[in-house]
Amino acid sequence: MMKRCREILVMILIVGAFSASADPVSGVVFGVSDDEIEILVSSGKMPMEGMVVEVFESSEAEKEISIGTWIVTRMDINIVYARPELVSGTPQLGQTARIGKSKPKPKPKEVQVVASAVEESTVPVAVSPVEPPKQEEVAVTPQEKARENPSVFSAADQKLLDDLASGDAVRVRYAAKYLYRGRYESSNVMDKAAEVLEGAYNDAVSDAVHVDAMAWICKALWASGKAEYLSTLRTVEQEAKSIKLRKYALKYRVALEKKIQ
C-alpha cells in the first residue's frame, strides 16, 4: 500500500513539474524520412502532441541556423516523432533540436461583403464569389502509406529492416515496438520480422532483452492481422525454450485467430 502511494505521489510531482515548466525540451535528430523526423530527447521533460520542433545546423561561425519546424505527432519512451511544417533545409542525424510550446492556430479570416452605397436601392448588387480557403497539406505517415499500398518501400521501411537485421537485441526490440504500436502493414517489413523471429527465438534464451525483443515481434505479428503469421507463432509456442516467449506466442496466436475470424 505504501509503495502504491509513493508511485502516485511521484506521478503527481512529475505532471506538476511538466505543467509548470516553460523551458524547451532539447534533443538531437535520431532518424529522418520524407514524412517525419525522430528526435532523441536528451534533456527537459517529454513534450506533448502538437508542440513545435525546431532543428538547427551549425555554421562556420559556430552559430545555430534554423532549417525548419516540425509538429510533434507522438512519443515513444524518449523518442519524439514529428511531421514537417515549414522546412527550409534537410535535417541531418545528430543536429540539435528544440521542442517548445505549440503555436496558436490562426483565426479564420472574416469575409466582408460590401453592400450597395444606397441601402434602400432595389438594384441588385453584384458580389464577387469568395474562393474557399485552401486546405493545408497533411503529411502522410509511413504507416498510412503502407495501409494504402503495402508494396510501397520507404526510407522508414529501410530503417526498420536494418534494425531487424542488425542482430542487436535493443534495435530489434525498438523496431518490433514500432511495428506493434503503429499497426504497421508493409509486407516487406512484417515478413522480415517473422523471419527474424523464426530464426532467433531459441538464441540467447538467458538474455532478457533478446527474449523481450522476440516477444514484441509476436505482438507485432498479431497487430498485423495477417493469417500467414499464425504458423510462425504456433512454432514458437511449441518449440521455444523460454517459458516467457512460449506464453507470449500462445497468447498472440490465439488473439490473431480471433482477429481474423
One Martini backbone bead per residue (centre of mass of N, CA, C, O) as a GRO file, in nm:
protein
  261
    1MET     BB    1   0.059   0.061  -0.022
    2MET     BB    2   0.300   0.255   0.007
    3LYS     BB    3   0.411   0.213  -0.279
    4ARG     BB    4   0.161   0.324  -0.429
    5CYS     BB    5   0.167   0.608  -0.305
    6ARG     BB    6   0.446   0.686  -0.415
    7GLU     BB    7   0.376   0.660  -0.715
    8ILE     BB    8   0.153   0.876  -0.718
    9LEU     BB    9   0.330   1.111  -0.616
   10VAL     BB   10   0.535   1.108  -0.848
   11MET     BB   11   0.331   1.164  -1.077
   12ILE     BB   12   0.234   1.438  -0.970
   13LEU     BB   13   0.512   1.579  -0.978
   14ILE     BB   14   0.565   1.542  -1.281
   15VAL     BB   15   0.315   1.689  -1.390
   16GLY     BB   16   0.367   1.957  -1.242
   17ALA     BB   17   0.646   2.016  -1.365
   18PHE     BB   18   0.557   2.025  -1.663
   19SER     BB   19   0.339   2.250  -1.639
   20ALA     BB   20   0.552   2.470  -1.517
   21SER     BB   21   0.727   2.439  -1.757
   22ALA     BB   22   0.906   2.657  -2.013
   23ASP     BB   23   1.114   2.483  -2.110
   24PRO     BB   24   1.279   2.348  -2.348
   25VAL     BB   25   1.326   2.070  -2.536
   26SER     BB   26   1.601   1.858  -2.580
   27GLY     BB   27   1.786   1.735  -2.880
   28VAL     BB   28   1.828   1.487  -3.142
   29VAL     BB   29   1.868   1.364  -3.444
   30PHE     BB   30   1.770   1.009  -3.518
   31GLY     BB   31   1.561   1.041  -3.768
   32VAL     BB   32   1.495   1.022  -4.136
   33SER     BB   33   1.223   1.129  -4.348
   34ASP     BB   34   0.983   1.247  -4.559
   35ASP     BB   35   0.747   1.244  -4.311
   36GLU     BB   36   0.970   1.231  -4.071
   37ILE     BB   37   1.104   1.279  -3.744
   38GLU     BB   38   1.353   1.189  -3.500
   39ILE     BB   39   1.377   1.249  -3.143
   40LEU     BB   40   1.628   1.252  -2.902
   41VAL     BB   41   1.585   1.294  -2.576
   42SER     BB   42   1.813   1.473  -2.336
   43SER     BB   43   1.620   1.703  -2.217
   44GLY     BB   44   1.383   1.746  -2.014
   45LYS     BB   45   1.066   1.715  -2.090
   46MET     BB   46   0.817   1.559  -2.224
   47PRO     BB   47   0.628   1.612  -2.474
   48MET     BB   48   0.353   1.712  -2.675
   49GLU     BB   49   0.112   1.711  -2.877
   50GLY     BB   50   0.172   1.994  -3.106
   51MET     BB   51   0.444   2.063  -3.083
   52VAL     BB   52   0.746   2.240  -3.159
   53VAL     BB   53   1.004   2.167  -3.392
   54GLU     BB   54   1.349   2.276  -3.395
   55VAL     BB   55   1.611   2.285  -3.634
   56PHE     BB   56   1.976   2.285  -3.629
   57GLU     BB   57   2.260   2.439  -3.774
   58SER     BB   58   2.606   2.478  -3.810
   59SER     BB   59   2.824   2.718  -3.857
   60GLU     BB   60   3.138   2.848  -3.899
   61ALA     BB   61   3.059   3.055  -3.652
   62GLU     BB   62   2.888   2.880  -3.446
   63LYS     BB   63   2.598   2.913  -3.553
   64GLU     BB   64   2.258   2.885  -3.533
   65ILE     BB   65   2.049   2.739  -3.792
   66SER     BB   66   1.746   2.732  -3.911
   67ILE     BB   67   1.560   2.454  -4.103
   68GLY     BB   68   1.292   2.422  -3.927
   69THR     BB   69   0.960   2.281  -3.876
   70TRP     BB   70   0.781   2.065  -3.648
   71ILE     BB   71   0.520   1.831  -3.549
   72VAL     BB   72   0.402   1.667  -3.292
   73THR     BB   73   0.252   1.324  -3.289
   74ARG     BB   74   0.453   1.144  -3.102
   75MET     BB   75   0.549   0.902  -2.841
   76ASP     BB   76   0.853   0.691  -2.742
   77ILE     BB   77   0.963   0.733  -2.466
   78ASN     BB   78   1.258   0.911  -2.596
   79ILE     BB   79   1.082   0.942  -2.862
   80VAL     BB   80   1.019   1.181  -3.121
   81TYR     BB   81   0.751   1.258  -3.344
   82ALA     BB   82   0.751   1.446  -3.664
   83ARG     BB   83   0.603   1.671  -3.881
   84PRO     BB   84   0.598   1.878  -4.126
   85GLU     BB   85   0.590   2.235  -4.186
   86LEU     BB   86   0.861   2.442  -4.202
   87VAL     BB   87   1.098   2.379  -4.462
   88SER     BB   88   1.454   2.478  -4.563
   89GLY     BB   89   1.592   2.198  -4.497
   90THR     BB   90   1.813   1.923  -4.425
   91PRO     BB   91   1.812   1.691  -4.204
   92GLN     BB   92   2.051   1.564  -3.963
   93LEU     BB   93   2.223   1.360  -3.792
   94GLY     BB   94   2.275   1.525  -3.470
   95GLN     BB   95   2.105   1.757  -3.464
   96THR     BB   96   1.963   2.015  -3.321
   97ALA     BB   97   1.674   2.011  -3.090
   98ARG     BB   98   1.370   2.203  -3.025
   99ILE     BB   99   1.094   2.198  -2.786
  100GLY     BB  100   0.789   2.367  -2.785
  101LYS     BB  101   0.528   2.531  -2.794
  102SER     BB  102   0.241   2.562  -2.932
  103LYS     BB  103   0.087   2.707  -3.188
  104PRO     BB  104  -0.144   2.916  -3.263
  105LYS     BB  105  -0.428   2.917  -3.426
  106PRO     BB  106  -0.552   3.068  -3.682
  107LYS     BB  107  -0.788   3.276  -3.761
  108PRO     BB  108  -1.042   3.313  -3.948
  109LYS     BB  109  -1.127   3.492  -4.207
  110GLU     BB  110  -1.319   3.758  -4.266
  111VAL     BB  111  -1.599   3.804  -4.475
  112GLN     BB  112  -1.667   4.088  -4.663
  113VAL     BB  113  -1.964   4.254  -4.764
  114VAL     BB  114  -2.036   4.487  -5.003
  115ALA     BB  115  -2.260   4.720  -5.012
  116SER     BB  116  -2.464   4.936  -5.115
  117ALA     BB  117  -2.476   5.275  -5.103
  118VAL     BB  118  -2.787   5.220  -5.138
  119GLU     BB  119  -2.987   5.059  -4.922
  120GLU     BB  120  -3.284   5.113  -5.070
  121SER     BB  121  -3.207   4.979  -5.313
  122THR     BB  122  -3.328   4.757  -5.581
  123VAL     BB  123  -3.055   4.710  -5.687
  124PRO     BB  124  -2.855   4.472  -5.757
  125VAL     BB  125  -2.570   4.328  -5.607
  126ALA     BB  126  -2.255   4.247  -5.695
  127VAL     BB  127  -2.088   3.950  -5.586
  128SER     BB  128  -1.805   3.818  -5.530
  129PRO     BB  129  -1.671   3.532  -5.523
  130VAL     BB  130  -1.566   3.311  -5.265
  131GLU     BB  131  -1.295   3.149  -5.199
  132PRO     BB  132  -1.198   2.879  -5.070
  133PRO     BB  133  -0.997   2.762  -4.854
  134LYS     BB  134  -0.705   2.615  -4.841
  135GLN     BB  135  -0.586   2.314  -4.775
  136GLU     BB  136  -0.377   2.166  -4.579
  137GLU     BB  137  -0.110   1.974  -4.594
  138VAL     BB  138  -0.081   1.638  -4.490
  139ALA     BB  139   0.124   1.433  -4.357
  140VAL     BB  140   0.222   1.110  -4.442
  141THR     BB  141   0.262   0.827  -4.296
  142PRO     BB  142   0.407   0.523  -4.325
  143GLN     BB  143   0.157   0.366  -4.228
  144GLU     BB  144  -0.048   0.488  -4.432
  145LYS     BB  145   0.102   0.400  -4.686
  146ALA     BB  146   0.092   0.095  -4.624
  147ARG     BB  147  -0.219   0.072  -4.627
  148GLU     BB  148  -0.261   0.170  -4.923
  149ASN     BB  149   0.044   0.033  -5.000
  150PRO     BB  150   0.226  -0.248  -4.924
  151SER     BB  151   0.461  -0.204  -5.160
  152VAL     BB  152   0.578   0.024  -5.026
  153PHE     BB  153   0.918   0.169  -5.017
  154SER     BB  154   1.081   0.320  -4.755
  155ALA     BB  155   1.288   0.467  -4.532
  156ALA     BB  156   1.144   0.340  -4.291
  157ASP     BB  157   1.171   0.051  -4.383
  158GLN     BB  158   1.483   0.040  -4.391
  159LYS     BB  159   1.528   0.095  -4.089
  160LEU     BB  160   1.373  -0.153  -3.988
  161LEU     BB  161   1.539  -0.365  -4.139
  162ASP     BB  162   1.809  -0.293  -4.008
  163ASP     BB  163   1.724  -0.352  -3.716
  164LEU     BB  164   1.632  -0.650  -3.755
  165ALA     BB  165   1.929  -0.734  -3.893
  166SER     BB  166   2.151  -0.658  -3.664
  167GLY     BB  167   2.143  -0.844  -3.381
  168ASP     BB  168   2.028  -0.624  -3.194
  169ALA     BB  169   1.811  -0.635  -2.938
  170VAL     BB  170   1.740  -0.334  -2.910
  171ARG     BB  171   1.670  -0.279  -3.211
  172VAL     BB  172   1.461  -0.499  -3.243
  173ARG     BB  173   1.268  -0.396  -3.025
  174TYR     BB  174   1.217  -0.120  -3.145
  175ALA     BB  175   1.092  -0.221  -3.412
  176ALA     BB  176   0.863  -0.392  -3.287
  177LYS     BB  177   0.722  -0.160  -3.142
  178TYR     BB  178   0.666   0.006  -3.393
  179LEU     BB  179   0.488  -0.207  -3.532
  180TYR     BB  180   0.276  -0.239  -3.308
  181ARG     BB  181   0.189   0.070  -3.258
  182GLY     BB  182   0.146   0.122  -3.587
  183ARG     BB  183   0.018  -0.105  -3.743
  184TYR     BB  184   0.193  -0.241  -3.948
  185GLU     BB  185   0.165  -0.333  -4.329
  186SER     BB  186   0.431  -0.405  -4.445
  187SER     BB  187   0.540  -0.684  -4.601
  188ASN     BB  188   0.844  -0.652  -4.589
  189VAL     BB  189   0.870  -0.608  -4.276
  190MET     BB  190   0.692  -0.837  -4.158
  191ASP     BB  191   0.850  -1.072  -4.287
  192LYS     BB  192   1.114  -1.006  -4.142
  193ALA     BB  193   1.012  -1.042  -3.854
  194ALA     BB  194   0.934  -1.341  -3.887
  195GLU     BB  195   1.219  -1.438  -3.967
  196VAL     BB  196   1.362  -1.356  -3.705
  197LEU     BB  197   1.193  -1.527  -3.514
  198GLU     BB  198   1.250  -1.808  -3.646
  199GLY     BB  199   1.581  -1.772  -3.612
  200ALA     BB  200   1.585  -1.651  -3.273
  201TYR     BB  201   1.403  -1.782  -3.036
  202ASN     BB  202   1.668  -1.980  -2.932
  203ASP     BB  203   1.840  -1.740  -2.871
  204ALA     BB  204   1.953  -1.617  -2.594
  205VAL     BB  205   1.757  -1.716  -2.340
  206SER     BB  206   1.921  -1.552  -2.101
  207ASP     BB  207   1.836  -1.292  -2.255
  208ALA     BB  208   1.604  -1.059  -2.179
  209VAL     BB  209   1.610  -0.872  -2.429
  210HIS     BB  210   1.579  -1.087  -2.646
  211VAL     BB  211   1.311  -1.207  -2.548
  212ASP     BB  212   1.158  -0.939  -2.563
  213ALA     BB  213   1.190  -0.895  -2.867
  214MET     BB  214   1.035  -1.153  -2.951
  215ALA     BB  215   0.768  -1.074  -2.811
  216TRP     BB  216   0.719  -0.816  -2.984
  217ILE     BB  217   0.687  -0.968  -3.250
  218CYS     BB  218   0.435  -1.120  -3.173
  219LYS     BB  219   0.265  -0.861  -3.143
  220ALA     BB  220   0.307  -0.756  -3.434
  221LEU     BB  221   0.174  -0.996  -3.581
  222TRP     BB  222  -0.101  -0.954  -3.459
  223ALA     BB  223  -0.144  -0.651  -3.555
  224SER     BB  224  -0.159  -0.721  -3.866
  225GLY     BB  225  -0.389  -0.954  -3.925
  226LYS     BB  226  -0.225  -1.208  -4.045
  227ALA     BB  227  -0.248  -1.549  -4.117
  228GLU     BB  228   0.058  -1.622  -4.206
  229TYR     BB  229   0.162  -1.595  -3.884
  230LEU     BB  230   0.057  -1.847  -3.731
  231SER     BB  231   0.286  -2.056  -3.775
  232THR     BB  232   0.504  -1.901  -3.624
  233LEU     BB  233   0.362  -1.887  -3.347
  234ARG     BB  234   0.327  -2.196  -3.316
  235THR     BB  235   0.625  -2.272  -3.314
  236VAL     BB  236   0.707  -2.104  -3.066
  237GLU     BB  237   0.500  -2.226  -2.868
  238GLN     BB  238   0.630  -2.531  -2.898
  239GLU     BB  239   0.978  -2.465  -2.910
  240ALA     BB  240   1.044  -2.280  -2.697
  241LYS     BB  241   1.261  -2.240  -2.420
  242SER     BB  242   1.102  -1.999  -2.335
  243ILE     BB  243   0.837  -1.946  -2.134
  244LYS     BB  244   0.765  -1.655  -2.202
  245LEU     BB  245   0.755  -1.691  -2.513
  246ARG     BB  246   0.535  -1.904  -2.519
  247LYS     BB  247   0.312  -1.730  -2.397
  248TYR     BB  248   0.311  -1.510  -2.614
  249ALA     BB  249   0.256  -1.691  -2.858
  250LEU     BB  250  -0.012  -1.801  -2.756
  251LYS     BB  251  -0.166  -1.540  -2.710
  252TYR     BB  252  -0.125  -1.422  -3.016
  253ARG     BB  253  -0.242  -1.659  -3.168
  254VAL     BB  254  -0.527  -1.651  -3.052
  255ALA     BB  255  -0.582  -1.350  -3.120
  256LEU     BB  256  -0.547  -1.381  -3.429
  257GLU     BB  257  -0.772  -1.586  -3.478
  258LYS     BB  258  -0.997  -1.391  -3.380
  259LYS     BB  259  -0.935  -1.151  -3.574
  260ILE     BB  260  -0.984  -1.332  -3.858
  261GLN     BB  261  -1.295  -1.429  -3.821
   0.00000   0.00000   0.00000
